């Protein structure tokens, strides 16, 4: 009886040594034990664009408005180990102390975690999750301002790790510990 191609290939294939088998199993075990972060959903929780001075504020002969941007991060743990992380953006534009536009966005994501030590969970929620959400929120902010008749706001990526460290130092100071975190 003729051998099938599969049988012939199996017979001709080089055999793995015991060392290769052990190394392969070790890599698979490391991958199974590696910390994991999964995005379950991303969504706009709230958005607003106010254009109180239009159409006068849209004239091309006017100087560009001064824009102040505020970014905050909110979080809450839900059932089943799911974390909701919310990026809150506020962009306020003024010209001669008069409001030009106000653009606000709350962009959220639902995340689950696997094999994350307890001491690393909060940094993952406050640093890595916002990093994943930011590009999408940035695009929405740019689209909203452009749809309002202005050049799109192109937000630079925030230093989420720095924001987290500052928040931890503020909390430590409030608790009277005063310990600087590294």
C-alpha atoms as a printed R data frame, in Angstrom:
    type eleno elety resid chain resno       x      y      z
1   ATOM     1    CA   UNK     A     1   0.000  0.000  0.000
2   ATOM     2    CA   UNK     A     2   1.348  3.455 -0.931
3   ATOM     3    CA   UNK     A     3   2.242  5.896  1.833
4   ATOM     4    CA   UNK     A     4   0.354  9.151  1.992
5   ATOM     5    CA   UNK     A     5   2.253 12.421  1.700
6   ATOM     6    CA   UNK     A     6   1.548 13.139  5.372
7   ATOM     7    CA   UNK     A     7   3.022  9.828  6.503
8   ATOM     8    CA   UNK     A     8   6.069 10.307  4.286
9   ATOM     9    CA   UNK     A     9   6.651 13.835  5.588
10  ATOM    10    CA   UNK     A    10   6.312 12.642  9.186
11  ATOM    11    CA   UNK     A    11   8.836  9.855  8.584
12  ATOM    12    CA   UNK     A    12  11.318 12.213  6.893
13  ATOM    13    CA   UNK     A    13  10.935 15.051  9.428
14  ATOM    14    CA   UNK     A    14  13.868 15.550 11.793
15  ATOM    15    CA   UNK     A    15  13.195 14.280 15.299
16  ATOM    16    CA   UNK     A    16  13.348 16.728 18.194
17  ATOM    17    CA   UNK     A    17  15.957 16.080 20.817
18  ATOM    18    CA   UNK     A    18  14.973 15.928 24.477
19  ATOM    19    CA   UNK     A    19  16.595 19.357 24.986
20  ATOM    20    CA   UNK     A    20  14.440 20.904 22.246
21  ATOM    21    CA   UNK     A    21  11.317 19.331 23.761
22  ATOM    22    CA   UNK     A    22  12.133 20.706 27.233
23  ATOM    23    CA   UNK     A    23  12.893 24.188 25.819
24  ATOM    24    CA   UNK     A    24   9.615 24.185 23.873
25  ATOM    25    CA   UNK     A    25   7.666 23.178 26.982
26  ATOM    26    CA   UNK     A    26   9.434 25.886 29.049
27  ATOM    27    CA   UNK     A    27   8.522 28.580 26.504
28  ATOM    28    CA   UNK     A    28   4.896 27.405 26.464
29  ATOM    29    CA   UNK     A    29   4.787 27.486 30.288
30  ATOM    30    CA   UNK     A    30   6.275 31.014 30.357
31  ATOM    31    CA   UNK     A    31   3.678 32.184 27.828
32  ATOM    32    CA   UNK     A    32   0.885 30.716 29.952
33  ATOM    33    CA   UNK     A    33   2.233 32.430 33.093
34  ATOM    34    CA   UNK     A    34   2.908 35.803 31.428
35  ATOM    35    CA   UNK     A    35   0.753 38.730 32.563
36  ATOM    36    CA   UNK     A    36  -2.152 39.287 30.194
37  ATOM    37    CA   UNK     A    37  -4.332 42.294 29.474
38  ATOM    38    CA   UNK     A    38  -7.470 41.907 27.368
39  ATOM    39    CA   UNK     A    39  -9.667 44.669 25.986
40  ATOM    40    CA   UNK     A    40 -13.329 43.656 26.212
41  ATOM    41    CA   UNK     A    41 -14.820 46.890 24.854
42  ATOM    42    CA   UNK     A    42 -14.064 50.524 24.051
43  ATOM    43    CA   UNK     A    43 -16.732 53.209 23.924
44  ATOM    44    CA   UNK     A    44 -17.637 56.872 24.177
45  ATOM    45    CA   UNK     A    45 -19.208 57.422 27.566
46  ATOM    46    CA   UNK     A    46 -19.896 61.129 27.083
47  ATOM    47    CA   UNK     A    47 -18.984 63.769 24.522
48  ATOM    48    CA   UNK     A    48 -19.807 67.417 24.051
49  ATOM    49    CA   UNK     A    49 -18.793 70.186 21.685
50  ATOM    50    CA   UNK     A    50 -19.935 73.714 22.409
51  ATOM    51    CA   UNK     A    51 -19.364 76.423 19.812
52  ATOM    52    CA   UNK     A    52 -20.888 79.514 21.500
53  ATOM    53    CA   UNK     A    53 -19.199 82.174 19.368
54  ATOM    54    CA   UNK     A    54 -19.880 80.661 15.944
55  ATOM    55    CA   UNK     A    55 -20.110 81.854 13.239
56  ATOM    56    CA   UNK     A    56 -18.099 84.951 14.229
57  ATOM    57    CA   UNK     A    57 -15.316 82.848 15.781
58  ATOM    58    CA   UNK     A    58 -14.742 81.025 12.480
59  ATOM    59    CA   UNK     A    59 -13.505 84.080 10.551
60  ATOM    60    CA   UNK     A    60 -10.075 83.461  9.036
61  ATOM    61    CA   UNK     A    61  -8.778 86.959  9.855
62  ATOM    62    CA   UNK     A    62  -8.877 86.305 13.624
63  ATOM    63    CA   UNK     A    63  -5.879 85.238 15.663
64  ATOM    64    CA   UNK     A    64  -5.800 81.603 16.784
65  ATOM    65    CA   UNK     A    65  -7.477 80.995 20.135
66  ATOM    66    CA   UNK     A    66  -5.565 79.979 23.248
67  ATOM    67    CA   UNK     A    67  -6.348 76.357 24.028
68  ATOM    68    CA   UNK     A    68  -6.017 74.723 27.432
69  ATOM    69    CA   UNK     A    69  -6.261 70.956 27.692
70  ATOM    70    CA   UNK     A    70  -6.967 68.882 30.787
71  ATOM    71    CA   UNK     A    71  -6.673 65.087 30.958
72  ATOM    72    CA   UNK     A    72  -7.834 62.910 33.848
73  ATOM    73    CA   UNK     A    73  -8.128 59.167 34.351
74  ATOM    74    CA   UNK     A    74 -10.988 57.467 36.153
75  ATOM    75    CA   UNK     A    75 -11.316 53.824 37.078
76  ATOM    76    CA   UNK     A    76 -13.637 51.398 38.767
77  ATOM    77    CA   UNK     A    77 -13.604 47.671 39.318
78  ATOM    78    CA   UNK     A    78 -16.692 45.835 38.135
79  ATOM    79    CA   UNK     A    79 -17.892 42.282 38.739
80  ATOM    80    CA   UNK     A    80 -15.757 39.409 37.541
81  ATOM    81    CA   UNK     A    81 -12.429 41.231 37.778
82  ATOM    82    CA   UNK     A    82 -13.321 43.632 34.965
83  ATOM    83    CA   UNK     A    83 -11.923 47.154 35.207
84  ATOM    84    CA   UNK     A    84 -13.497 50.171 33.540
85  ATOM    85    CA   UNK     A    85 -10.928 52.847 32.706
86  ATOM    86    CA   UNK     A    86 -12.134 56.277 31.570
87  ATOM    87    CA   UNK     A    87 -10.009 58.942 29.886
88  ATOM    88    CA   UNK     A    88 -11.542 62.379 30.455
89  ATOM    89    CA   UNK     A    89 -10.465 65.163 28.101
90  ATOM    90    CA   UNK     A    90 -11.433 68.816 28.210
91  ATOM    91    CA   UNK     A    91 -10.183 71.308 25.610
92  ATOM    92    CA   UNK     A    92 -11.202 74.913 26.197
93  ATOM    93    CA   UNK     A    93 -10.426 77.565 23.575
94  ATOM    94    CA   UNK     A    94 -10.583 81.298 24.310
95  ATOM    95    CA   UNK     A    95  -9.793 84.436 22.352
96  ATOM    96    CA   UNK     A    96  -9.628 87.754 24.213
97  ATOM    97    CA   UNK     A    97 -11.053 86.041 27.327
98  ATOM    98    CA   UNK     A    98 -14.167 85.021 25.397
99  ATOM    99    CA   UNK     A    99 -15.062 81.357 24.894
100 ATOM   100    CA   UNK     A   100 -14.490 80.068 21.375
101 ATOM   101    CA   UNK     A   101 -15.222 76.382 21.895
102 ATOM   102    CA   UNK     A   102 -15.347 73.715 24.574
103 ATOM   103    CA   UNK     A   103 -14.677 70.113 23.593
104 ATOM   104    CA   UNK     A   104 -15.168 67.380 26.199
105 ATOM   105    CA   UNK     A   105 -14.826 63.631 25.881
106 ATOM   106    CA   UNK     A   106 -15.057 60.671 28.222
107 ATOM   107    CA   UNK     A   107 -13.682 57.624 26.419
108 ATOM   108    CA   UNK     A   108 -13.757 54.314 28.267
109 ATOM   109    CA   UNK     A   109 -12.620 50.753 27.983
110 ATOM   110    CA   UNK     A   110 -13.359 47.508 29.779
111 ATOM   111    CA   UNK     A   111 -10.337 45.369 30.597
112 ATOM   112    CA   UNK     A   112  -9.586 41.984 32.136
113 ATOM   113    CA   UNK     A   113  -6.271 40.788 33.488
114 ATOM   114    CA   UNK     A   114  -4.632 37.399 33.825
115 ATOM   115    CA   UNK     A   115  -1.599 36.371 35.860
116 ATOM   116    CA   UNK     A   116  -1.057 39.932 37.095
117 ATOM   117    CA   UNK     A   117   0.360 40.146 40.628
118 ATOM   118    CA   UNK     A   118  -1.791 42.293 42.923
119 ATOM   119    CA   UNK     A   119   0.963 44.912 43.326
120 ATOM   120    CA   UNK     A   120   1.103 45.404 39.531
121 ATOM   121    CA   UNK     A   121  -2.646 45.635 38.928
122 ATOM   122    CA   UNK     A   122  -3.096 49.346 39.749
123 ATOM   123    CA   UNK     A   123  -0.152 50.466 37.573
124 ATOM   124    CA   UNK     A   124  -1.503 48.330 34.733
125 ATOM   125    CA   UNK     A   125  -4.952 49.921 35.109
126 ATOM   126    CA   UNK     A   126  -3.622 53.488 35.387
127 ATOM   127    CA   UNK     A   127  -0.783 53.314 32.832
128 ATOM   128    CA   UNK     A   128  -1.204 50.522 30.287
129 ATOM   129    CA   UNK     A   129  -4.983 50.721 29.854
130 ATOM   130    CA   UNK     A   130  -4.916 54.499 29.180
131 ATOM   131    CA   UNK     A   131  -2.069 53.970 26.701
132 ATOM   132    CA   UNK     A   132  -4.275 51.561 24.764
133 ATOM   133    CA   UNK     A   133  -7.275 53.920 24.807
134 ATOM   134    CA   UNK     A   134  -5.429 57.146 24.000
135 ATOM   135    CA   UNK     A   135  -5.037 56.861 20.188
136 ATOM   136    CA   UNK     A   136  -8.779 56.322 19.763
137 ATOM   137    CA   UNK     A   137  -9.714 59.205 22.086
138 ATOM   138    CA   UNK     A   138  -7.178 61.456 20.354
139 ATOM   139    CA   UNK     A   139  -8.827 60.789 16.991
140 ATOM   140    CA   UNK     A   140 -12.296 61.537 18.366
141 ATOM   141    CA   UNK     A   141 -11.098 64.854 19.849
142 ATOM   142    CA   UNK     A   142  -9.495 65.788 16.508
143 ATOM   143    CA   UNK     A   143 -12.673 64.889 14.616
144 ATOM   144    CA   UNK     A   144 -14.914 66.871 16.990
145 ATOM   145    CA   UNK     A   145 -12.879 70.075 16.739
146 ATOM   146    CA   UNK     A   146 -12.580 69.744 12.975
147 ATOM   147    CA   UNK     A   147 -16.338 69.155 12.682
148 ATOM   148    CA   UNK     A   148 -16.810 72.324 14.751
149 ATOM   149    CA   UNK     A   149 -15.049 74.317 12.027
150 ATOM   150    CA   UNK     A   150 -11.586 74.544 13.618
151 ATOM   151    CA   UNK     A   151  -8.281 72.858 12.872
152 ATOM   152    CA   UNK     A   152  -8.189 69.431 14.533
153 ATOM   153    CA   UNK     A   153  -6.664 69.276 17.994
154 ATOM   154    CA   UNK     A   154  -3.760 66.846 17.793
155 ATOM   155    CA   UNK     A   155  -3.030 65.786 21.349
156 ATOM   156    CA   UNK     A   156   0.466 64.639 22.267
157 ATOM   157    CA   UNK     A   157   0.520 61.325 24.141
158 ATOM   158    CA   UNK     A   158   0.504 62.042 27.873
159 ATOM   159    CA   UNK     A   159   3.062 60.574 30.256
160 ATOM   160    CA   UNK     A   160   0.653 58.173 31.946
161 ATOM   161    CA   UNK     A   161   3.452 56.706 34.090
162 ATOM   162    CA   UNK     A   162   4.350 60.202 35.310
163 ATOM   163    CA   UNK     A   163   0.688 60.960 36.010
164 ATOM   164    CA   UNK     A   164   0.447 57.731 38.026
165 ATOM   165    CA   UNK     A   165   3.592 58.518 40.047
166 ATOM   166    CA   UNK     A   166   2.321 62.039 40.782
167 ATOM   167    CA   UNK     A   167  -1.023 60.635 41.955
168 ATOM   168    CA   UNK     A   168   0.692 58.090 44.221
169 ATOM   169    CA   UNK     A   169   2.917 60.812 45.710
170 ATOM   170    CA   UNK     A   170  -0.115 63.044 46.288
171 ATOM   171    CA   UNK     A   171  -1.931 60.195 48.055
172 ATOM   172    CA   UNK     A   172   1.114 59.389 50.173
173 ATOM   173    CA   UNK     A   173   1.385 63.046 51.213
174 ATOM   174    CA   UNK     A   174  -2.333 63.131 52.085
175 ATOM   175    CA   UNK     A   175  -1.908 60.065 54.269
176 ATOM   176    CA   UNK     A   176   0.948 61.760 56.084
177 ATOM   177    CA   UNK     A   177   3.490 59.242 54.899
178 ATOM   178    CA   UNK     A   178   5.377 61.760 52.798
179 ATOM   179    CA   UNK     A   179   7.379 58.901 51.296
180 ATOM   180    CA   UNK     A   180   8.626 59.600 47.810
181 ATOM   181    CA   UNK     A   181   7.904 56.761 45.433
182 ATOM   182    CA   UNK     A   182  10.526 55.683 42.959
